[in-house]
């Protein structure tokens, strides 16, 4: 069953593709049928820059673990005084 769960975010960064590094300015986050992962459904993040994209598909447990680690690093970065 298709979930149609999706959102986008404006971002500023870079992503590595098969042809090299690209600037990315948008991320699309989707929970739906997996395209390449051996899962019925996956959380997919597409990093988009122009006509190029880099993508990752994760099971929900991996997505939660990634979210927790991102929160830890962001909190530490904000507390570091570097910004």
PyMOL Python script that loads the backbone (N, CA, C, O; Angstrom):
from pymol import cmd

cmd.read_pdbstr("""\
ATOM      1  N   UNK A   1       0.832  -1.161   0.000  1.00  0.00           N
ATOM      2  CA  UNK A   1       0.000   0.000   0.000  1.00  0.00           C
ATOM      3  C   UNK A   1       0.889   1.241   0.000  1.00  0.00           C
ATOM      4  O   UNK A   1       1.850   1.312   0.766  1.00  0.00           O
ATOM      5  N   UNK A   2       0.586   2.196  -0.829  1.00  0.00           N
ATOM      6  CA  UNK A   2       1.301   3.474  -0.862  1.00  0.00           C
ATOM      7  C   UNK A   2       0.874   4.308   0.333  1.00  0.00           C
ATOM      8  O   UNK A   2      -0.307   4.362   0.676  1.00  0.00           O
ATOM      9  N   UNK A   3       1.847   4.960   0.966  1.00  0.00           N
ATOM     10  CA  UNK A   3       1.526   5.767   2.138  1.00  0.00           C
ATOM     11  C   UNK A   3       1.320   7.235   1.793  1.00  0.00           C
ATOM     12  O   UNK A   3       0.580   7.932   2.488  1.00  0.00           O
ATOM     13  N   UNK A   4       1.953   7.713   0.742  1.00  0.00           N
ATOM     14  CA  UNK A   4       1.906   9.126   0.359  1.00  0.00           C
ATOM     15  C   UNK A   4       2.382  10.045   1.482  1.00  0.00           C
ATOM     16  O   UNK A   4       1.934  11.187   1.582  1.00  0.00           O
ATOM     17  N   UNK A   5       3.298   9.547   2.337  1.00  0.00           N
ATOM     18  CA  UNK A   5       3.883  10.361   3.400  1.00  0.00           C
ATOM     19  C   UNK A   5       5.149  10.988   2.838  1.00  0.00           C
ATOM     20  O   UNK A   5       6.100  10.278   2.510  1.00  0.00           O
ATOM     21  N   UNK A   6       5.170  12.322   2.722  1.00  0.00           N
ATOM     22  CA  UNK A   6       6.320  13.000   2.125  1.00  0.00           C
ATOM     23  C   UNK A   6       6.369  14.455   2.548  1.00  0.00           C
ATOM     24  O   UNK A   6       5.342  15.070   2.835  1.00  0.00           O
ATOM     25  N   UNK A   7       7.572  14.992   2.583  1.00  0.00           N
ATOM     26  CA  UNK A   7       7.781  16.407   2.847  1.00  0.00           C
ATOM     27  C   UNK A   7       9.100  16.829   2.207  1.00  0.00           C
ATOM     28  O   UNK A   7       9.907  15.988   1.811  1.00  0.00           O
ATOM     29  N   UNK A   8       9.306  18.128   2.113  1.00  0.00           N
ATOM     30  CA  UNK A   8      10.567  18.640   1.571  1.00  0.00           C
ATOM     31  C   UNK A   8      11.135  19.686   2.518  1.00  0.00           C
ATOM     32  O   UNK A   8      10.412  20.278   3.319  1.00  0.00           O
ATOM     33  N   UNK A   9      12.438  19.902   2.413  1.00  0.00           N
ATOM     34  CA  UNK A   9      13.110  20.932   3.206  1.00  0.00           C
ATOM     35  C   UNK A   9      14.136  21.631   2.330  1.00  0.00           C
ATOM     36  O   UNK A   9      14.854  20.990   1.562  1.00  0.00           O
ATOM     37  N   UNK A  10      14.198  22.950   2.452  1.00  0.00           N
ATOM     38  CA  UNK A  10      15.260  23.718   1.798  1.00  0.00           C
ATOM     39  C   UNK A  10      16.514  23.524   2.629  1.00  0.00           C
ATOM     40  O   UNK A  10      16.477  23.687   3.848  1.00  0.00           O
ATOM     41  N   UNK A  11      17.623  23.180   1.991  1.00  0.00           N
ATOM     42  CA  UNK A  11      18.876  22.936   2.693  1.00  0.00           C
ATOM     43  C   UNK A  11      20.018  23.611   1.945  1.00  0.00           C
ATOM     44  O   UNK A  11      19.843  24.068   0.815  1.00  0.00           O
ATOM     45  N   UNK A  12      21.170  23.672   2.567  1.00  0.00           N
ATOM     46  CA  UNK A  12      22.384  24.172   1.922  1.00  0.00           C
ATOM     47  C   UNK A  12      23.504  23.212   2.291  1.00  0.00           C
ATOM     48  O   UNK A  12      23.822  23.049   3.469  1.00  0.00           O
ATOM     49  N   UNK A  13      24.103  22.575   1.289  1.00  0.00           N
ATOM     50  CA  UNK A  13      25.165  21.622   1.571  1.00  0.00           C
ATOM     51  C   UNK A  13      25.688  20.984   0.313  1.00  0.00           C
ATOM     52  O   UNK A  13      25.507  21.501  -0.789  1.00  0.00           O
ATOM     53  N   UNK A  14      26.341  19.850   0.489  1.00  0.00           N
ATOM     54  CA  UNK A  14      26.912  19.084  -0.616  1.00  0.00           C
ATOM     55  C   UNK A  14      26.601  17.614  -0.425  1.00  0.00           C
ATOM     56  O   UNK A  14      26.380  17.157   0.696  1.00  0.00           O
ATOM     57  N   UNK A  15      26.586  16.880  -1.520  1.00  0.00           N
ATOM     58  CA  UNK A  15      26.367  15.436  -1.480  1.00  0.00           C
ATOM     59  C   UNK A  15      27.275  14.777  -2.505  1.00  0.00           C
ATOM     60  O   UNK A  15      27.562  15.352  -3.555  1.00  0.00           O
ATOM     61  N   UNK A  16      27.723  13.568  -2.195  1.00  0.00           N
ATOM     62  CA  UNK A  16      28.596  12.827  -3.105  1.00  0.00           C
ATOM     63  C   UNK A  16      27.742  11.906  -3.972  1.00  0.00           C
ATOM     64  O   UNK A  16      26.939  11.127  -3.460  1.00  0.00           O
ATOM     65  N   UNK A  17      27.921  12.002  -5.271  1.00  0.00           N
ATOM     66  CA  UNK A  17      27.231  11.128  -6.225  1.00  0.00           C
ATOM     67  C   UNK A  17      28.276  10.274  -6.935  1.00  0.00           C
ATOM     68  O   UNK A  17      29.470  10.398  -6.665  1.00  0.00           O
ATOM     69  N   UNK A  18      27.839   9.425  -7.823  1.00  0.00           N
ATOM     70  CA  UNK A  18      28.765   8.578  -8.581  1.00  0.00           C
ATOM     71  C   UNK A  18      29.713   9.404  -9.441  1.00  0.00           C
ATOM     72  O   UNK A  18      30.812   8.948  -9.756  1.00  0.00           O
ATOM     73  N   UNK A  19      29.310  10.598  -9.821  1.00  0.00           N
ATOM     74  CA  UNK A  19      30.140  11.450 -10.686  1.00  0.00           C
ATOM     75  C   UNK A  19      30.900  12.526  -9.924  1.00  0.00           C
ATOM     76  O   UNK A  19      31.628  13.309 -10.534  1.00  0.00           O
ATOM     77  N   UNK A  20      30.744  12.580  -8.598  1.00  0.00           N
ATOM     78  CA  UNK A  20      31.462  13.562  -7.803  1.00  0.00           C
ATOM     79  C   UNK A  20      30.542  14.327  -6.877  1.00  0.00           C
ATOM     80  O   UNK A  20      29.374  13.977  -6.707  1.00  0.00           O
ATOM     81  N   UNK A  21      31.090  15.389  -6.273  1.00  0.00           N
ATOM     82  CA  UNK A  21      30.331  16.198  -5.331  1.00  0.00           C
ATOM     83  C   UNK A  21      29.413  17.177  -6.055  1.00  0.00           C
ATOM     84  O   UNK A  21      29.778  17.751  -7.081  1.00  0.00           O
ATOM     85  N   UNK A  22      28.218  17.355  -5.503  1.00  0.00           N
ATOM     86  CA  UNK A  22      27.252  18.323  -6.031  1.00  0.00           C
ATOM     87  C   UNK A  22      26.772  19.214  -4.896  1.00  0.00           C
ATOM     88  O   UNK A  22      26.755  18.795  -3.739  1.00  0.00           O
ATOM     89  N   UNK A  23      26.382  20.442  -5.222  1.00  0.00           N
ATOM     90  CA  UNK A  23      25.698  21.290  -4.259  1.00  0.00           C
ATOM     91  C   UNK A  23      24.261  20.817  -4.169  1.00  0.00           C
ATOM     92  O   UNK A  23      23.638  20.512  -5.186  1.00  0.00           O
ATOM     93  N   UNK A  24      23.734  20.753  -2.958  1.00  0.00           N
ATOM     94  CA  UNK A  24      22.334  20.387  -2.783  1.00  0.00           C
ATOM     95  C   UNK A  24      21.593  21.537  -2.122  1.00  0.00           C
ATOM     96  O   UNK A  24      22.129  22.238  -1.264  1.00  0.00           O
ATOM     97  N   UNK A  25      20.340  21.712  -2.545  1.00  0.00           N
ATOM     98  CA  UNK A  25      19.538  22.798  -1.993  1.00  0.00           C
ATOM     99  C   UNK A  25      18.154  22.346  -1.539  1.00  0.00           C
ATOM    100  O   UNK A  25      17.347  23.157  -1.085  1.00  0.00           O
ATOM    101  N   UNK A  26      17.886  21.062  -1.661  1.00  0.00           N
ATOM    102  CA  UNK A  26      16.587  20.536  -1.245  1.00  0.00           C
ATOM    103  C   UNK A  26      16.751  19.094  -0.789  1.00  0.00           C
ATOM    104  O   UNK A  26      17.555  18.339  -1.337  1.00  0.00           O
ATOM    105  N   UNK A  27      15.979  18.730   0.218  1.00  0.00           N
ATOM    106  CA  UNK A  27      15.891  17.331   0.647  1.00  0.00           C
ATOM    107  C   UNK A  27      14.422  16.932   0.617  1.00  0.00           C
ATOM    108  O   UNK A  27      13.557  17.662   1.101  1.00  0.00           O
ATOM    109  N   UNK A  28      14.157  15.780   0.050  1.00  0.00           N
ATOM    110  CA  UNK A  28      12.817  15.211   0.063  1.00  0.00           C
ATOM    111  C   UNK A  28      12.855  14.001   0.977  1.00  0.00           C
ATOM    112  O   UNK A  28      13.693  13.115   0.812  1.00  0.00           O
ATOM    113  N   UNK A  29      11.945  13.965   1.938  1.00  0.00           N
ATOM    114  CA  UNK A  29      11.881  12.866   2.890  1.00  0.00           C
ATOM    115  C   UNK A  29      10.554  12.154   2.682  1.00  0.00           C
ATOM    116  O   UNK A  29       9.487  12.763   2.755  1.00  0.00           O
ATOM    117  N   UNK A  30      10.637  10.854   2.421  1.00  0.00           N
ATOM    118  CA  UNK A  30       9.457  10.075   2.046  1.00  0.00           C
ATOM    119  C   UNK A  30       9.442   8.772   2.840  1.00  0.00           C
ATOM    120  O   UNK A  30      10.492   8.163   3.045  1.00  0.00           O
ATOM    121  N   UNK A  31       8.280   8.342   3.281  1.00  0.00           N
ATOM    122  CA  UNK A  31       8.103   6.981   3.789  1.00  0.00           C
ATOM    123  C   UNK A  31       7.123   6.291   2.862  1.00  0.00           C
ATOM    124  O   UNK A  31       5.933   6.608   2.850  1.00  0.00           O
ATOM    125  N   UNK A  32       7.627   5.347   2.089  1.00  0.00           N
ATOM    126  CA  UNK A  32       6.795   4.655   1.109  1.00  0.00           C
ATOM    127  C   UNK A  32       7.513   3.396   0.653  1.00  0.00           C
ATOM    128  O   UNK A  32       8.480   2.970   1.285  1.00  0.00           O
ATOM    129  N   UNK A  33       7.056   2.805  -0.424  1.00  0.00           N
ATOM    130  CA  UNK A  33       7.701   1.609  -0.962  1.00  0.00           C
ATOM    131  C   UNK A  33       9.173   1.877  -1.209  1.00  0.00           C
ATOM    132  O   UNK A  33       9.543   2.933  -1.721  1.00  0.00           O
ATOM    133  N   UNK A  34      10.011   0.918  -0.843  1.00  0.00           N
ATOM    134  CA  UNK A  34      11.440   1.044  -1.101  1.00  0.00           C
ATOM    135  C   UNK A  34      11.708   0.893  -2.593  1.00  0.00           C
ATOM    136  O   UNK A  34      11.010   0.157  -3.290  1.00  0.00           O
ATOM    137  N   UNK A  35      12.722   1.596  -3.070  1.00  0.00           N
ATOM    138  CA  UNK A  35      13.114   1.498  -4.471  1.00  0.00           C
ATOM    139  C   UNK A  35      14.215   0.462  -4.651  1.00  0.00           C
ATOM    140  O   UNK A  35      14.160  -0.362  -5.563  1.00  0.00           O
ATOM    141  N   UNK A  36      15.219   0.511  -3.771  1.00  0.00           N
ATOM    142  CA  UNK A  36      16.361  -0.400  -3.894  1.00  0.00           C
ATOM    143  C   UNK A  36      16.590  -1.264  -2.667  1.00  0.00           C
ATOM    144  O   UNK A  36      17.086  -2.382  -2.799  1.00  0.00           O
ATOM    145  N   UNK A  37      16.247  -0.787  -1.479  1.00  0.00           N
ATOM    146  CA  UNK A  37      16.450  -1.571  -0.254  1.00  0.00           C
ATOM    147  C   UNK A  37      15.511  -2.774  -0.270  1.00  0.00           C
ATOM    148  O   UNK A  37      14.420  -2.719  -0.837  1.00  0.00           O
ATOM    149  N   UNK A  38      15.946  -3.843   0.353  1.00  0.00           N
ATOM    150  CA  UNK A  38      15.128  -5.058   0.414  1.00  0.00           C
ATOM    151  C   UNK A  38      14.116  -4.931   1.548  1.00  0.00           C
ATOM    152  O   UNK A  38      14.119  -5.720   2.493  1.00  0.00           O
ATOM    153  N   UNK A  39      13.252  -3.926   1.438  1.00  0.00           N
ATOM    154  CA  UNK A  39      12.232  -3.646   2.432  1.00  0.00           C
ATOM    155  C   UNK A  39      10.915  -3.383   1.721  1.00  0.00           C
ATOM    156  O   UNK A  39      10.897  -2.896   0.590  1.00  0.00           O
ATOM    157  N   UNK A  40       9.813  -3.708   2.388  1.00  0.00           N
ATOM    158  CA  UNK A  40       8.509  -3.347   1.819  1.00  0.00           C
ATOM    159  C   UNK A  40       8.358  -1.831   1.766  1.00  0.00           C
ATOM    160  O   UNK A  40       7.956  -1.265   0.750  1.00  0.00           O
ATOM    161  N   UNK A  41       8.689  -1.186   2.886  1.00  0.00           N
ATOM    162  CA  UNK A  41       8.621   0.269   2.983  1.00  0.00           C
ATOM    163  C   UNK A  41       9.911   0.780   3.599  1.00  0.00           C
ATOM    164  O   UNK A  41      10.548   0.082   4.388  1.00  0.00           O
ATOM    165  N   UNK A  42      10.290   1.981   3.245  1.00  0.00           N
ATOM    166  CA  UNK A  42      11.527   2.565   3.762  1.00  0.00           C
ATOM    167  C   UNK A  42      11.357   4.065   3.910  1.00  0.00           C
ATOM    168  O   UNK A  42      10.527   4.688   3.246  1.00  0.00           O
ATOM    169  N   UNK A  43      12.170   4.632   4.803  1.00  0.00           N
ATOM    170  CA  UNK A  43      12.293   6.075   4.872  1.00  0.00           C
ATOM    171  C   UNK A  43      13.375   6.439   3.863  1.00  0.00           C
ATOM    172  O   UNK A  43      14.516   5.992   3.971  1.00  0.00           O
ATOM    173  N   UNK A  44      13.008   7.243   2.898  1.00  0.00           N
ATOM    174  CA  UNK A  44      13.931   7.619   1.823  1.00  0.00           C
ATOM    175  C   UNK A  44      14.216   9.113   1.921  1.00  0.00           C
ATOM    176  O   UNK A  44      13.303   9.929   2.049  1.00  0.00           O
ATOM    177  N   UNK A  45      15.495   9.452   1.859  1.00  0.00           N
ATOM    178  CA  UNK A  45      15.900  10.857   1.832  1.00  0.00           C
ATOM    179  C   UNK A  45      16.627  11.089   0.516  1.00  0.00           C
ATOM    180  O   UNK A  45      17.643  10.452   0.236  1.00  0.00           O
ATOM    181  N   UNK A  46      16.105  11.996  -0.280  1.00  0.00           N
ATOM    182  CA  UNK A  46      16.726  12.391  -1.542  1.00  0.00           C
ATOM    183  C   UNK A  46      17.310  13.784  -1.360  1.00  0.00           C
ATOM    184  O   UNK A  46      16.593  14.728  -1.027  1.00  0.00           O
ATOM    185  N   UNK A  47      18.615  13.909  -1.581  1.00  0.00           N
ATOM    186  CA  UNK A  47      19.283  15.210  -1.556  1.00  0.00           C
ATOM    187  C   UNK A  47      19.395  15.667  -2.996  1.00  0.00           C
ATOM    188  O   UNK A  47      20.003  14.985  -3.821  1.00  0.00           O
ATOM    189  N   UNK A  48      18.811  16.823  -3.307  1.00  0.00           N
ATOM    190  CA  UNK A  48      18.648  17.252  -4.692  1.00  0.00           C
ATOM    191  C   UNK A  48      19.406  18.548  -4.934  1.00  0.00           C
ATOM    192  O   UNK A  48      19.334  19.488  -4.143  1.00  0.00           O
ATOM    193  N   UNK A  49      20.136  18.576  -6.048  1.00  0.00           N
ATOM    194  CA  UNK A  49      20.838  19.773  -6.496  1.00  0.00           C
ATOM    195  C   UNK A  49      20.744  19.853  -7.999  1.00  0.00           C
ATOM    196  O   UNK A  49      21.412  19.098  -8.705  1.00  0.00           O
ATOM    197  N   UNK A  50      19.921  20.759  -8.499  1.00  0.00           N
ATOM    198  CA  UNK A  50      19.715  20.840  -9.949  1.00  0.00           C
ATOM    199  C   UNK A  50      19.086  19.553 -10.446  1.00  0.00           C
ATOM    200  O   UNK A  50      18.055  19.125  -9.928  1.00  0.00           O
ATOM    201  N   UNK A  51      19.692  18.938 -11.439  1.00  0.00           N
ATOM    202  CA  UNK A  51      19.169  17.679 -11.972  1.00  0.00           C
ATOM    203  C   UNK A  51      19.832  16.468 -11.325  1.00  0.00           C
ATOM    204  O   UNK A  51      19.496  15.332 -11.659  1.00  0.00           O
ATOM    205  N   UNK A  52      20.777  16.696 -10.396  1.00  0.00           N
ATOM    206  CA  UNK A  52      21.470  15.606  -9.714  1.00  0.00           C
ATOM    207  C   UNK A  52      20.796  15.306  -8.381  1.00  0.00           C
ATOM    208  O   UNK A  52      20.108  16.149  -7.805  1.00  0.00           O
ATOM    209  N   UNK A  53      21.015  14.073  -7.903  1.00  0.00           N
ATOM    210  CA  UNK A  53      20.491  13.705  -6.600  1.00  0.00           C
ATOM    211  C   UNK A  53      21.331  12.596  -6.001  1.00  0.00           C
ATOM    212  O   UNK A  53      21.975  11.825  -6.712  1.00  0.00           O
ATOM    213  N   UNK A  54      21.310  12.534  -4.693  1.00  0.00           N
ATOM    214  CA  UNK A  54      21.894  11.432  -3.931  1.00  0.00           C
ATOM    215  C   UNK A  54      20.800  10.963  -2.988  1.00  0.00           C
ATOM    216  O   UNK A  54      20.094  11.786  -2.406  1.00  0.00           O
ATOM    217  N   UNK A  55      20.649   9.667  -2.828  1.00  0.00           N
ATOM    218  CA  UNK A  55      19.536   9.142  -2.048  1.00  0.00           C
ATOM    219  C   UNK A  55      19.993   8.058  -1.084  1.00  0.00           C
ATOM    220  O   UNK A  55      21.002   7.389  -1.301  1.00  0.00           O
ATOM    221  N   UNK A  56      19.218   7.904  -0.009  1.00  0.00           N
ATOM    222  CA  UNK A  56      19.432   6.826   0.950  1.00  0.00           C
ATOM    223  C   UNK A  56      18.072   6.280   1.348  1.00  0.00           C
ATOM    224  O   UNK A  56      17.112   7.037   1.491  1.00  0.00           O
ATOM    225  N   UNK A  57      17.986   4.962   1.529  1.00  0.00           N
ATOM    226  CA  UNK A  57      16.771   4.316   2.020  1.00  0.00           C
ATOM    227  C   UNK A  57      17.114   3.582   3.315  1.00  0.00           C
ATOM    228  O   UNK A  57      18.100   2.849   3.381  1.00  0.00           O
ATOM    229  N   UNK A  58      16.292   3.787   4.337  1.00  0.00           N
ATOM    230  CA  UNK A  58      16.547   3.205   5.648  1.00  0.00           C
ATOM    231  C   UNK A  58      15.300   2.532   6.188  1.00  0.00           C
ATOM    232  O   UNK A  58      14.181   2.970   5.919  1.00  0.00           O
ATOM    233  N   UNK A  59      15.499   1.448   6.963  1.00  0.00           N
ATOM    234  CA  UNK A  59      14.357   0.935   7.714  1.00  0.00           C
ATOM    235  C   UNK A  59      14.100   1.900   8.865  1.00  0.00           C
ATOM    236  O   UNK A  59      14.956   2.728   9.175  1.00  0.00           O
ATOM    237  N   UNK A  60      12.944   1.807   9.498  1.00  0.00           N
ATOM    238  CA  UNK A  60      12.583   2.791  10.515  1.00  0.00           C
ATOM    239  C   UNK A  60      13.509   2.765  11.725  1.00  0.00           C
ATOM    240  O   UNK A  60      13.796   3.817  12.295  1.00  0.00           O
ATOM    241  N   UNK A  61      13.984   1.583  12.131  1.00  0.00           N
ATOM    242  CA  UNK A  61      14.914   1.509  13.268  1.00  0.00           C
ATOM    243  C   UNK A  61      16.207   2.255  12.940  1.00  0.00           C
ATOM    244  O   UNK A  61      16.748   2.958  13.793  1.00  0.00           O
ATOM    245  N   UNK A  62      16.701   2.109  11.726  1.00  0.00           N
ATOM    246  CA  UNK A  62      17.908   2.831  11.317  1.00  0.00           C
ATOM    247  C   UNK A  62      17.652   4.323  11.239  1.00  0.00           C
ATOM    248  O   UNK A  62      18.515   5.116  11.615  1.00  0.00           O
ATOM    249  N   UNK A  63      16.489   4.717  10.759  1.00  0.00           N
ATOM    250  CA  UNK A  63      16.144   6.143  10.682  1.00  0.00           C
ATOM    251  C   UNK A  63      16.078   6.750  12.081  1.00  0.00           C
ATOM    252  O   UNK A  63      16.544   7.870  12.294  1.00  0.00           O
ATOM    253  N   UNK A  64      15.500   6.015  13.039  1.00  0.00           N
ATOM    254  CA  UNK A  64      15.449   6.514  14.418  1.00  0.00           C
ATOM    255  C   UNK A  64      16.851   6.662  14.997  1.00  0.00           C
ATOM    256  O   UNK A  64      17.155   7.669  15.637  1.00  0.00           O
ATOM    257  N   UNK A  65      17.705   5.666  14.777  1.00  0.00           N
ATOM    258  CA  UNK A  65      19.086   5.722  15.274  1.00  0.00           C
ATOM    259  C   UNK A  65      19.831   6.902  14.663  1.00  0.00           C
ATOM    260  O   UNK A  65      20.567   7.601  15.359  1.00  0.00           O
ATOM    261  N   UNK A  66      19.644   7.126  13.372  1.00  0.00           N
ATOM    262  CA  UNK A  66      20.278   8.261  12.706  1.00  0.00           C
ATOM    263  C   UNK A  66      19.774   9.581  13.287  1.00  0.00           C
ATOM    264  O   UNK A  66      20.564  10.491  13.535  1.00  0.00           O
ATOM    265  N   UNK A  67      18.471   9.688  13.503  1.00  0.00           N
ATOM    266  CA  UNK A  67      17.894  10.901  14.080  1.00  0.00           C
ATOM    267  C   UNK A  67      18.482  11.182  15.463  1.00  0.00           C
ATOM    268  O   UNK A  67      18.807  12.326  15.782  1.00  0.00           O
ATOM    269  N   UNK A  68      18.615  10.144  16.279  1.00  0.00           N
ATOM    270  CA  UNK A  68      19.177  10.321  17.623  1.00  0.00           C
ATOM    271  C   UNK A  68      20.624  10.805  17.554  1.00  0.00           C
ATOM    272  O   UNK A  68      21.011  11.709  18.295  1.00  0.00           O
ATOM    273  N   UNK A  69      21.425  10.209  16.668  1.00  0.00           N
ATOM    274  CA  UNK A  69      22.824  10.625  16.541  1.00  0.00           C
ATOM    275  C   UNK A  69      22.929  12.040  15.978  1.00  0.00           C
ATOM    276  O   UNK A  69      23.791  12.808  16.405  1.00  0.00           O
ATOM    277  N   UNK A  70      22.070  12.394  15.030  1.00  0.00           N
ATOM    278  CA  UNK A  70      22.050  13.765  14.504  1.00  0.00           C
ATOM    279  C   UNK A  70      21.734  14.756  15.621  1.00  0.00           C
ATOM    280  O   UNK A  70      22.388  15.792  15.734  1.00  0.00           O
ATOM    281  N   UNK A  71      20.736  14.442  16.445  1.00  0.00           N
ATOM    282  CA  UNK A  71      20.384  15.324  17.554  1.00  0.00           C
ATOM    283  C   UNK A  71      21.567  15.495  18.510  1.00  0.00           C
ATOM    284  O   UNK A  71      21.828  16.604  18.976  1.00  0.00           O
ATOM    285  N   UNK A  72      22.285  14.404  18.804  1.00  0.00           N
ATOM    286  CA  UNK A  72      23.451  14.477  19.691  1.00  0.00           C
ATOM    287  C   UNK A  72      24.535  15.385  19.121  1.00  0.00           C
ATOM    288  O   UNK A  72      25.087  16.226  19.830  1.00  0.00           O
ATOM    289  N   UNK A  73      24.835  15.210  17.842  1.00  0.00           N
ATOM    290  CA  UNK A  73      25.899  16.001  17.210  1.00  0.00           C
ATOM    291  C   UNK A  73      25.490  17.468  17.093  1.00  0.00           C
ATOM    292  O   UNK A  73      26.309  18.356  17.330  1.00  0.00           O
ATOM    293  N   UNK A  74      24.234  17.734  16.730  1.00  0.00           N
ATOM    294  CA  UNK A  74      23.757  19.109  16.621  1.00  0.00           C
ATOM    295  C   UNK A  74      23.817  19.792  17.985  1.00  0.00           C
ATOM    296  O   UNK A  74      24.264  20.934  18.082  1.00  0.00           O
ATOM    297  N   UNK A  75      23.376  19.112  19.031  1.00  0.00           N
ATOM    298  CA  UNK A  75      23.433  19.680  20.381  1.00  0.00           C
ATOM    299  C   UNK A  75      24.868  19.978  20.782  1.00  0.00           C
ATOM    300  O   UNK A  75      25.144  21.046  21.329  1.00  0.00           O
ATOM    301  N   UNK A  76      25.791  19.051  20.521  1.00  0.00           N
ATOM    302  CA  UNK A  76      27.208  19.264  20.849  1.00  0.00           C
ATOM    303  C   UNK A  76      27.798  20.418  20.029  1.00  0.00           C
ATOM    304  O   UNK A  76      28.581  21.211  20.551  1.00  0.00           O
ATOM    305  N   UNK A  77      27.428  20.511  18.755  1.00  0.00           N
ATOM    306  CA  UNK A  77      27.935  21.590  17.903  1.00  0.00           C
ATOM    307  C   UNK A  77      27.457  22.943  18.419  1.00  0.00           C
ATOM    308  O   UNK A  77      28.230  23.900  18.471  1.00  0.00           O
ATOM    309  N   UNK A  78      26.181  23.022  18.802  1.00  0.00           N
ATOM    310  CA  UNK A  78      25.644  24.276  19.323  1.00  0.00           C
ATOM    311  C   UNK A  78      26.304  24.668  20.641  1.00  0.00           C
ATOM    312  O   UNK A  78      26.510  25.852  20.908  1.00  0.00           O
ATOM    313  N   UNK A  79      26.635  23.673  21.465  1.00  0.00           N
ATOM    314  CA  UNK A  79      27.256  23.936  22.766  1.00  0.00           C
ATOM    315  C   UNK A  79      28.745  24.217  22.657  1.00  0.00           C
ATOM    316  O   UNK A  79      29.340  24.727  23.606  1.00  0.00           O
ATOM    317  N   UNK A  80      29.361  23.899  21.526  1.00  0.00           N
ATOM    318  CA  UNK A  80      30.802  24.025  21.386  1.00  0.00           C
ATOM    319  C   UNK A  80      31.290  25.460  21.310  1.00  0.00           C
ATOM    320  O   UNK A  80      32.464  25.731  21.562  1.00  0.00           O
ATOM    321  N   UNK A  81      30.399  26.384  20.963  1.00  0.00           N
ATOM    322  CA  UNK A  81      30.798  27.770  20.830  1.00  0.00           C
ATOM    323  C   UNK A  81      31.436  28.093  19.502  1.00  0.00           C
ATOM    324  O   UNK A  81      31.839  29.236  19.288  1.00  0.00           O
ATOM    325  N   UNK A  82      31.544  27.150  18.614  1.00  0.00           N
ATOM    326  CA  UNK A  82      32.166  27.369  17.306  1.00  0.00           C
ATOM    327  C   UNK A  82      31.272  28.205  16.400  1.00  0.00           C
ATOM    328  O   UNK A  82      31.769  29.010  15.612  1.00  0.00           O
ATOM    329  N   UNK A  83      29.980  28.024  16.501  1.00  0.00           N
ATOM    330  CA  UNK A  83      29.043  28.720  15.615  1.00  0.00           C
ATOM    331  C   UNK A  83      28.876  30.172  15.981  1.00  0.00           C
ATOM    332  O   UNK A  83      28.120  30.891  15.327  1.00  0.00           O
TER     333      UNK A  83
END
""", "prot")
cmd.dss("prot")
cmd.show_as("cartoon", "prot")
cmd.util.cbc("prot")
cmd.orient("prot")
